[in-house]
Amino acid sequence: MNERVPPARLRASDADRERVLRALREAAEDGRLDLEEFSERSDRVHEARTLGELPEVTRDLLPPERQPLRLDTAPVSALFRNDGRAGRWVVHGDQVVYALFGSAEVDLCDALLTRNTVRMTASALFGRIEIRVPEGMEVRVRGWSFLGLRTTSTRPSPVPDAPVLEIEGFSLFGSLRVSAPRRRRRWLRRSPKPRELG
């Protein structure tokens, strides 16, 4: 993906529009939107061509952390509190995450990457950072720790051109953990019972 194109000008997909429509349906069901408002906003979603046209449709319906699409460029900052980023959000080439006496959770599974290699500075000082990546993403954890922890349970990607997450930073009396969804083992799946004939 071309990083020179601002996230707001990237083309919206059908999946992006469906996320916003789902939020509108929920708002209509619980009375936050009447039928006329729901219809008007739905038309705007269907007509949207870029990502930048979508966030405004639900801005007054949900808090920032629950928006169906996030384009903000702010760091994930758990400063004496908890902070996180999940769902459909745009990950820039250089992402910053820090936790100071707080807990930061970052989920990249549904995120939109602006380039194939993402460089993330993730530092924890008396804090905790949890990063979840999609299956198949290559993860490289660097940096240093003192009385802290920096670990990943991900496996090397078998795909040659897999997206890469490079993590720098430090853990000082804090922790950084990177994980991916667990693969289902085939031998754990139950085979269907054979049908009896006759």
C-alpha positions in Angstrom: 0.0 0.0 0.0 1.3 3.5 -0.9 2.2 5.3 2.4 2.2 8.7 0.6 -1.6 8.5 0.3 -3.1 9.9 3.5 -5.3 7.3 5.3 -8.4 9.5 4.8 -8.0 9.3 1.0 -7.5 5.5 0.9 -10.4 3.7 -0.9 -13.0 2.2 1.4 -13.9 -1.5 1.0 -17.3 -3.2 1.3 -16.1 -4.5 4.7 -15.4 -1.0 5.9 -18.8 0.2 4.8 -20.5 -2.8 6.5 -18.8 -2.1 9.8 -20.2 1.4 9.8 -23.7 0.2 8.7 -23.7 -2.3 11.6 -23.1 0.6 14.0 -26.0 2.5 12.5 -28.3 -0.4 12.7 -27.5 -0.8 16.4 -28.1 2.9 17.0 -31.5 2.7 15.2 -32.5 -0.4 17.2 -31.9 1.2 20.6 -33.5 4.6 19.6 -30.5 6.8 19.1 -31.4 7.2 15.4 -34.9 7.6 14.0 -35.8 6.0 10.6 -35.2 9.2 8.6 -31.7 9.7 10.2 -30.8 6.1 9.7 -31.8 6.2 6.0 -29.9 9.4 5.4 -26.7 8.2 7.1 -26.9 4.8 5.4 -27.1 6.5 2.0 -23.9 8.4 2.9 -22.1 5.2 3.8 -23.2 3.5 0.5 -22.0 6.5 -1.5 -18.6 6.8 0.4 -15.6 6.1 -1.8 -12.8 6.9 0.7 -12.1 6.0 4.3 -12.2 9.7 5.3 -15.9 9.9 4.5 -16.9 7.2 7.0 -15.9 8.2 10.5 -18.1 11.3 10.6 -21.2 9.2 10.1 -20.9 7.6 13.5 -18.9 10.2 15.4 -21.8 11.3 17.6 -23.1 7.8 18.2 -20.1 6.0 19.9 -17.1 6.9 22.0 -13.7 7.0 20.1 -12.6 3.6 21.3 -15.8 1.9 20.0 -15.9 3.6 16.6 -16.2 1.1 13.7 -13.3 2.9 11.9 -10.5 4.9 13.3 -8.1 7.1 11.4 -6.5 9.0 14.2 -2.7 9.1 14.3 -2.3 9.6 18.1 0.0 7.2 19.9 -1.5 4.5 22.1 -0.7 6.0 25.5 -1.4 4.2 28.8 -0.3 7.0 31.1 -1.5 6.1 34.6 -4.6 4.5 32.9 -5.5 1.9 30.4 -5.5 2.6 26.7 -5.9 0.5 23.5 -6.5 0.2 19.8 -8.5 -2.5 18.2 -11.0 -3.2 15.4 -10.6 -1.4 12.1 -7.9 1.2 12.5 -5.1 2.5 10.3 -1.6 1.6 11.3 1.0 4.0 10.1 4.5 3.2 9.2 5.8 4.3 12.6 3.5 3.6 15.5 4.2 4.6 19.1 2.9 2.7 22.1 3.9 3.4 25.7 2.7 2.3 29.1 3.6 4.3 32.3 1.9 2.8 35.3 -0.8 1.6 33.0 -1.9 -1.1 30.5 -1.9 -0.8 26.7 -3.5 -3.3 24.5 -3.0 -3.2 20.7 -4.8 -5.5 18.3 -3.6 -5.6 14.7 -5.8 -8.5 13.6 -8.4 -6.2 11.7 -6.1 -3.2 11.3 -5.3 -1.6 7.9 -1.5 -1.4 7.3 -0.3 1.5 5.3 2.9 -0.4 4.4 4.2 -4.0 4.5 6.7 -3.3 7.3 5.4 -1.5 10.4 8.0 -0.1 12.8 6.6 0.2 16.3 8.2 1.8 19.3 6.8 0.1 22.4 8.1 1.0 25.8 6.8 0.1 29.2 7.8 1.7 32.5 6.0 0.1 35.4 3.4 -0.8 32.9 2.2 -3.6 30.6 1.9 -3.7 26.8 -0.1 -6.5 25.0 0.1 -6.7 21.2 -2.0 -9.1 19.2 -1.1 -9.8 15.6 -2.9 -11.7 12.8 -1.7 -15.2 11.9 1.1 -15.1 9.4 2.6 -11.8 10.4 6.4 -11.8 10.9 7.3 -10.3 14.3 10.8 -9.1 15.3 11.2 -7.8 18.9 14.2 -5.8 19.8 15.1 -3.3 22.5 16.2 -3.9 26.1 14.6 -4.7 29.4 15.7 -4.3 33.1 13.7 -6.3 35.6 11.1 -6.5 32.9 10.0 -8.8 30.1 9.8 -8.6 26.3 8.5 -11.8 24.7 6.6 -13.1 21.6 4.8 -16.4 21.2 4.4 -15.9 17.4 6.1 -18.3 14.9 8.1 -17.3 11.9 5.8 -16.7 8.9 6.0 -19.4 6.1 4.9 -16.7 3.6 7.8 -14.9 1.8 6.1 -11.6 1.5 4.3 -11.6 4.8 3.7 -8.3 6.6 6.4 -7.5 9.2 6.1 -5.9 12.6 9.4 -4.6 14.0 9.3 -3.6 17.6 11.8 -1.4 19.3 11.8 0.2 22.8 12.4 -0.8 26.4 10.8 -2.5 29.3 11.8 -1.1 32.7 10.0 -2.8 35.5 7.3 -3.5 32.9 6.4 -6.1 30.2 5.8 -6.4 26.5 4.0 -9.5 25.1 3.2 -10.3 21.5 0.8 -13.1 20.6 -1.1 -14.4 17.6 -4.3 -16.4 17.4 -3.7 -20.0 18.2 -3.9 -22.4 15.3 -6.3 -25.2 15.6 -4.7 -28.6 15.5 -6.3 -30.9 13.1 -5.9 -33.9 15.3 -8.1 -32.2 17.9 -11.0 -31.9 15.5 -13.5 -34.6 15.7 -14.0 -36.5 12.5 -17.7 -36.9 11.4 -19.2 -40.3 12.3 -19.6 -42.6 9.4 -23.1 -42.9 8.1 -24.8 -46.2 8.5 -26.1 -47.7 5.3 -29.3 -49.6 5.0 
